[in-house]
Amino acid sequence: MNEPIEARDEESGATVSPGYLEVIGIVLVIVLVALFAYDRFLVPKVKVADLKGYLQEQKTLLAAGTITEEQWKRNLDTLELVFQEQPRHHLIILKDVVLHHDPNTELKLK
């Protein structure tokens, strides 16, 4: 049950076990895969949404007659779908409460 993980070399009769470099290499591979999976699937990603600006733009277009009320409702439904399609580990924060953000993290609402 608690047998060592060593193999016998049949020619010389000496035991062969993984060396320190192999063990370090295996551990590094396992750690890198675990870190990648953690970052990709578990860490919350923060996204910034300019909801106030988007709604103001839609109201302006509606008031100017550029879009109809039906198009305005369709755009709001599309906005809701954009929010619902975000993965579970993405956190959406309104642009009004963020002091400084990276433009790459901004959620495109158009």
C-alpha positions as CSV (number, residue, x, y, z in Angstrom):
1,M,0.0,0.0,0.0
2,N,2.7,2.5,0.9
3,E,5.2,1.3,-1.6
4,P,7.8,3.9,-2.9
5,I,7.3,5.2,-6.4
6,E,10.6,3.9,-7.7
7,A,11.3,1.7,-10.6
8,R,14.1,-0.8,-10.8
9,D,16.5,-0.6,-13.8
10,E,16.6,-4.2,-15.0
11,E,20.1,-4.1,-16.4
12,S,21.9,-2.6,-13.4
13,G,19.4,-3.4,-10.7
14,A,19.6,0.2,-9.4
15,T,16.5,2.1,-8.5
16,V,15.4,4.9,-10.8
17,S,13.3,7.7,-9.4
18,P,12.5,11.2,-10.7
19,G,15.3,13.7,-10.0
20,Y,14.9,17.1,-8.5
21,L,14.7,18.9,-11.8
22,E,11.9,16.7,-13.0
23,V,10.0,17.3,-9.8
24,I,10.5,21.0,-10.0
25,G,9.4,21.0,-13.6
26,I,6.2,19.1,-12.9
27,V,5.4,21.3,-9.9
28,L,5.9,24.5,-12.1
29,V,3.6,23.1,-14.8
30,I,0.9,22.3,-12.2
31,V,1.2,25.7,-10.6
32,L,1.1,27.6,-13.9
33,V,-2.0,25.7,-15.1
34,A,-3.7,26.3,-11.7
35,L,-2.9,30.0,-11.9
36,F,-4.1,30.3,-15.5
37,A,-7.4,28.5,-14.7
38,Y,-7.9,30.7,-11.5
39,D,-7.4,33.9,-13.4
40,R,-9.5,32.8,-16.4
41,F,-12.5,31.4,-14.6
42,L,-12.6,32.5,-10.9
43,V,-11.2,36.0,-10.5
44,P,-13.9,38.7,-10.8
45,K,-13.3,41.0,-13.8
46,V,-14.4,44.5,-13.4
47,K,-16.2,46.2,-16.3
48,V,-17.3,49.8,-16.5
49,A,-20.6,50.8,-18.1
50,D,-21.6,54.4,-19.0
51,L,-25.3,53.7,-18.5
52,K,-26.2,57.4,-17.8
53,G,-24.5,58.6,-21.0
54,Y,-26.1,55.8,-23.0
55,L,-29.6,56.6,-21.7
56,Q,-29.0,60.4,-22.3
57,E,-27.9,59.7,-25.8
58,Q,-31.0,57.5,-26.5
59,K,-33.3,60.2,-25.0
60,T,-31.7,62.9,-27.2
61,L,-32.1,60.7,-30.3
62,L,-35.8,60.1,-29.4
63,A,-36.5,63.8,-28.8
64,A,-34.8,64.8,-32.1
65,G,-36.9,62.2,-34.0
66,T,-33.9,60.3,-35.2
67,I,-35.3,57.1,-33.7
68,T,-38.8,56.0,-33.1
69,E,-40.2,54.9,-29.7
70,E,-40.2,51.3,-31.0
71,Q,-36.4,51.6,-31.8
72,W,-35.9,53.1,-28.4
73,K,-37.5,50.1,-26.7
74,R,-35.6,47.7,-28.9
75,N,-32.3,49.5,-27.9
76,L,-33.2,49.2,-24.2
77,D,-33.9,45.4,-24.8
78,T,-30.5,45.2,-26.5
79,L,-28.9,46.9,-23.5
80,E,-30.5,44.4,-21.1
81,L,-29.2,41.6,-23.2
82,V,-25.7,43.0,-23.1
83,F,-25.8,43.0,-19.3
84,Q,-27.2,39.5,-19.2
85,E,-24.7,38.0,-21.6
86,Q,-21.8,39.0,-19.3
87,P,-20.1,35.9,-17.7
88,R,-20.9,35.3,-14.0
89,H,-17.4,36.4,-12.8
90,H,-17.7,39.8,-14.5
91,L,-18.7,42.7,-12.2
92,I,-20.3,45.7,-13.9
93,I,-19.9,49.1,-12.2
94,L,-21.4,52.3,-13.4
95,K,-19.0,54.9,-14.8
96,D,-20.5,57.5,-12.4
97,V,-18.9,55.8,-9.4
98,V,-15.5,55.0,-10.9
99,L,-12.8,57.5,-10.3
100,H,-10.4,56.2,-12.9
101,H,-10.6,53.3,-15.3
102,D,-8.8,51.6,-18.2
103,P,-10.7,52.2,-21.5
104,N,-10.2,48.5,-22.2
105,T,-12.4,47.6,-19.3
106,E,-15.3,49.7,-20.5
107,L,-18.4,47.8,-21.6
108,K,-19.5,48.8,-25.1
109,L,-23.2,49.6,-24.9
110,K,-23.8,50.6,-28.6
